[in-house]
Amino acid sequence: MSSAGHLAICLLFPIATASLPSGCCHHLLRHPCCTPGTCSDLTHKRIKQKGQSKLKRSTYPYGTEGKIGWRRWSLAEFHSPFPPSWHGLNRSHFPGVTGWEPRCFLPCQALGMEVTMVPGKGPSFPEPLREERDLERLRDPATVASELGYVFQAITLTRQQLAGRVPLIGFAGAPWTLMTYMVEGGGSSTMSQAKRWLYQRPQASHQLLQILTDALVPYLVGQVAAGAQALQLFESHAGHLGPQLFSKFALPYIRDVSKRVKAGLQEAGLAPVPMIIFAKDGHFALEELAQAGYEVVGLDWTVAPEKARERVGKTVTLQGNLDPCALYASEEEIGKLVQQMLNDFGPQRYIANLGHGLYPDMDPEHVGAFVDAVHKHSRLLRQN
């Protein structure tokens, strides 16, 4: 990583095609001389620093399914239930942005759910969970890590190929978000079937959420053991829950994932890594998320940075939150919007990012303009 603060971050995406949701990270940057054995500790220390201003910001935009002009590198031959075209070490035209893409739904598949990708529609679960007895179809979550060995192998190979150039970030969907797909059978604008479970089958809902939590913990610990240097948990469907349902059916499991992953890393003799929680449209729970055991709280574009900082305090790093659709603007306008965003968040404990994912029809040059603007205005802020 040069002193100029060029883009140098690596992503581990559980998404089918090259894609970009919520990030630019000044804390997660690594110097090229960092060795694999020390990087996780260094990354964690940088996240944990308090009161440090004039920190460099880098950019790791991440996003939705949909190819936006990425070039694909082959990674290696390894067993996977998904088509070969879904895998690989990917490199965009933005220098330093790389990412290996497993699927968000791999834990669901490891639990015994069939998952397919339907062109133009996205993930589909042909046999969703409709009745409480359907939970009997799920495998023991203790077997998930062994079922997903090829994921860990790919992470290790990716880390080796990166050769210390950029950090590798692990990813997982949060329990409630995974539950929605397993019950709905795919995407939904209302999540009515999943929410029906919450109201009509609360005990079964908690049982399913616990199964998913039990599956996610070894999956995330395994990613770190394989080489991931930070972890991000996405509660993409938080906004479908109000404060009461979120507090009852999402937040306890978000907290449990963090607590158990950190304990699992310690038990395995692994260095701690920073953990990021992004709950889209979960603005009603910012205070609770800030106390959920994560070093970073991601914000979507509907949250005012100053208000968010007032609500979460000064000890939590914030991430976000440019409206992804701002990338439809001219490059000049993107620069102005980025400058305003950085000014609103301020120089301390902040990771610049989009407020959610990119869309397939977005111009990659405008994504590059976003990245360049973050670096340009970060340098100006450091000079002031």
TAUR-V202565 format. One record per residue. N is the residue number from 1. SS is DSSP state (H for helix, E for strand, C for the rest). PSI is psi in degrees with one decimal (999 if undefined). Layout:
# TAUR-V202565
{{N;SS;PSI} {N;SS;PSI}}
This chain:
# TAUR-V202565
{{1;C;118.5} {2;C;162.8} {3;C;-15.9} {4;C;-13.5} {5;C;37.3} {6;C;157.4} {7;C;122.0} {8;C;77.7} {9;E;146.9} {10;E;140.7} {11;E;144.6} {12;E;105.4} {13;E;133.0} {14;C;53.9} {15;C;146.4} {16;C;-32.5} {17;C;164.4} {18;C;129.0} {19;C;162.8} {20;E;112.4} {21;C;-85.6} {22;C;41.8} {23;C;138.8} {24;C;128.0} {25;C;114.0} {26;C;-24.9} {27;C;-30.0} {28;C;7.3} {29;C;146.3} {30;C;146.2} {31;C;145.7} {32;C;-23.0} {33;C;-8.1} {34;C;132.5} {35;C;157.1} {36;H;-30.6} {37;H;-19.3} {38;H;-8.5} {39;H;-42.1} {40;H;-42.3} {41;H;-41.5} {42;H;-44.4} {43;H;-44.4} {44;H;-40.8} {45;H;-36.5} {46;H;-37.3} {47;H;-37.3} {48;H;-10.7} {49;C;139.1} {50;C;139.7} {51;C;14.1} {52;C;125.1} {53;C;176.4} {54;C;32.4} {55;C;147.6} {56;C;145.0} {57;C;134.0} {58;C;-177.6} {59;C;127.5} {60;C;77.8} {61;C;140.2} {62;C;161.8} {63;E;-148.5} {64;C;169.5} {65;C;143.4} {66;C;126.3} {67;C;137.1} {68;C;46.0} {69;C;35.6} {70;C;147.2} {71;E;141.3} {72;E;132.9} {73;E;141.6} {74;C;144.5} {75;C;-66.4} {76;C;166.6} {77;C;126.0} {78;C;155.5} {79;C;134.3} {80;C;145.1} {81;C;-8.9} {82;C;158.3} {83;C;148.0} {84;H;-31.3} {85;H;-12.5} {86;H;-6.5} {87;C;158.2} {88;C;163.6} {89;E;115.3} {90;E;144.3} {91;E;121.1} {92;C;-177.9} {93;C;-2.5} {94;C;120.0} {95;C;130.3} {96;C;-6.3} {97;E;114.9} {98;E;159.8} {99;E;139.7} {100;E;138.9} {101;E;90.6} {102;C;-176.3} {103;C;143.1} {104;C;-27.8} {105;C;10.2} {106;H;-40.7} {107;H;-36.9} {108;H;-42.9} {109;H;-39.5} {110;H;-24.5} {111;C;-4.7} {112;C;0.0} {113;C;138.6} {114;C;131.1} {115;C;127.5} {116;E;160.3} {117;E;120.4} {118;E;121.2} {119;C;130.5} {120;C;-6.6} {121;C;-40.6} {122;E;-154.1} {123;E;138.9} {124;E;136.3} {125;C;97.4} {126;C;-29.9} {127;C;76.3} {128;C;167.3} {129;C;115.8} {130;C;-31.2} {131;C;160.8} {132;H;-35.8} {133;H;-18.1} {134;H;-19.5} {135;H;-23.3} {136;H;-17.1} {137;H;-19.8} {138;C;143.2} {139;C;167.6} {140;C;123.4} {141;H;-18.5} {142;H;-18.1} {143;H;-4.1} {144;H;-45.4} {145;H;-41.2} {146;H;-30.8} {147;H;-26.0} {148;C;28.5} {149;H;-32.6} {150;H;-28.7} {151;H;-46.8} {152;H;-37.5} {153;H;-43.5} {154;H;-37.8} {155;H;-45.9} {156;H;-43.3} {157;H;-39.2} {158;H;-45.8} {159;H;-40.4} {160;H;-41.9} {161;H;-29.7} {162;H;-28.6} {163;C;39.4} {164;C;5.4} {165;C;-40.1} {166;C;157.8} {167;C;159.2} {168;E;125.6} {169;E;127.4} {170;E;159.6} {171;E;150.7} {172;E;149.8} {173;E;146.4} {174;C;162.1} {175;H;-48.8} {176;H;-42.5} {177;H;-42.2} {178;H;-37.6} {179;H;-38.8} {180;H;-41.6} {181;H;-39.5} {182;H;-30.3} {183;H;-42.4} {184;H;-28.1} {185;C;5.4} {186;E;-159.1} {187;C;159.3} {188;C;143.2} {189;C;-16.6} {190;C;-23.6} {191;C;33.1} {192;H;-36.6} {193;H;-43.0} {194;H;-41.8} {195;H;-29.2} {196;H;-40.4} {197;H;-45.1} {198;H;-39.1} {199;H;-39.1} {200;H;-26.8} {201;C;62.2} {202;H;-39.5} {203;H;-42.7} {204;H;-35.4} {205;H;-45.7} {206;H;-37.3} {207;H;-44.5} {208;H;-43.6} {209;H;-35.2} {210;H;-39.2} {211;H;-44.4} {212;H;-40.2} {213;H;-45.1} {214;H;-28.6} {215;H;-37.1} {216;H;-36.1} {217;H;-54.3} {218;H;-27.8} {219;H;-44.4} {220;H;-41.9} {221;H;-40.0} {222;H;-34.1} {223;H;-41.3} {224;H;-43.5} {225;H;-31.3} {226;H;-14.3} {227;C;-7.5} {228;C;141.1} {229;C;-0.6} {230;E;162.6} {231;E;139.7} {232;E;132.2} {233;E;126.3} {234;E;114.6} {235;E;72.9} {236;C;-23.2} {237;C;26.2} {238;H;-34.6} {239;H;-14.1} {240;H;-6.2} {241;C;139.2} {242;C;178.4} {243;H;-40.7} {244;H;-49.7} {245;H;-37.9} {246;H;-44.6} {247;H;-28.1} {248;H;-38.5} {249;H;-7.6} {250;C;-54.2} {251;H;-43.6} {252;H;-34.3} {253;H;-31.5} {254;H;-45.3} {255;H;-41.8} {256;H;-38.8} {257;H;-49.1} {258;H;-49.0} {259;H;-45.3} {260;H;-32.9} {261;H;-45.6} {262;H;-42.4} {263;H;-39.8} {264;H;-38.1} {265;H;-42.2} {266;H;-43.9} {267;H;-32.5} {268;C;-0.4} {269;C;24.7} {270;C;146.5} {271;C;145.3} {272;C;150.5} {273;C;152.8} {274;E;144.6} {275;E;138.4} {276;E;134.3} {277;E;127.8} {278;E;110.9} {279;E;96.9} {280;C;133.1} {281;C;20.6} {282;C;33.0} {283;H;-24.8} {284;H;-8.4} {285;H;24.8} {286;H;-44.1} {287;H;-43.4} {288;H;-39.7} {289;H;-36.3} {290;H;-21.2} {291;C;15.5} {292;C;1.5} {293;C;14.3} {294;C;145.1} {295;C;-24.2} {296;E;138.5} {297;E;121.0} {298;E;144.4} {299;C;140.8} {300;C;177.4} {301;C;-4.5} {302;C;-1.5} {303;C;129.2} {304;C;125.7} {305;H;-43.9} {306;H;-40.6} {307;H;-39.2} {308;H;-42.9} {309;H;-39.2} {310;H;-37.6} {311;H;-35.5} {312;H;-15.2} {313;C;-173.1} {314;C;1.6} {315;C;-1.8} {316;C;136.3} {317;E;136.9} {318;E;148.8} {319;E;134.7} {320;E;-163.7} {321;E;41.4} {322;E;135.4} {323;C;120.9} {324;H;-34.1} {325;H;-13.1} {326;H;-20.8} {327;H;-5.0} {328;H;-14.4} {329;C;173.5} {330;C;160.1} {331;H;-35.4} {332;H;-43.7} {333;H;-37.4} {334;H;-43.3} {335;H;-41.6} {336;H;-40.9} {337;H;-39.4} {338;H;-43.8} {339;H;-43.9} {340;H;-40.7} {341;H;-46.9} {342;H;-39.1} {343;H;-38.8} {344;H;-38.6} {345;H;-32.0} {346;C;173.5} {347;C;-6.8} {348;C;138.5} {349;C;61.7} {350;E;139.3} {351;E;114.5} {352;E;141.0} {353;E;171.8} {354;E;165.8} {355;C;-2.2} {356;C;-152.4} {357;C;159.9} {358;C;161.3} {359;C;151.5} {360;C;-27.7} {361;C;8.9} {362;C;142.7} {363;C;120.6} {364;H;-29.3} {365;H;-31.3} {366;H;-30.2} {367;H;-43.0} {368;H;-36.8} {369;H;-37.7} {370;H;-47.8} {371;H;-48.4} {372;H;-38.7} {373;H;-38.7} {374;H;-46.1} {375;H;-42.5} {376;H;-52.2} {377;H;-24.7} {378;H;-42.7} {379;H;-40.6} {380;H;-39.7} {381;H;-36.9} {382;H;-28.8} {383;H;-21.0} {384;C;999}}
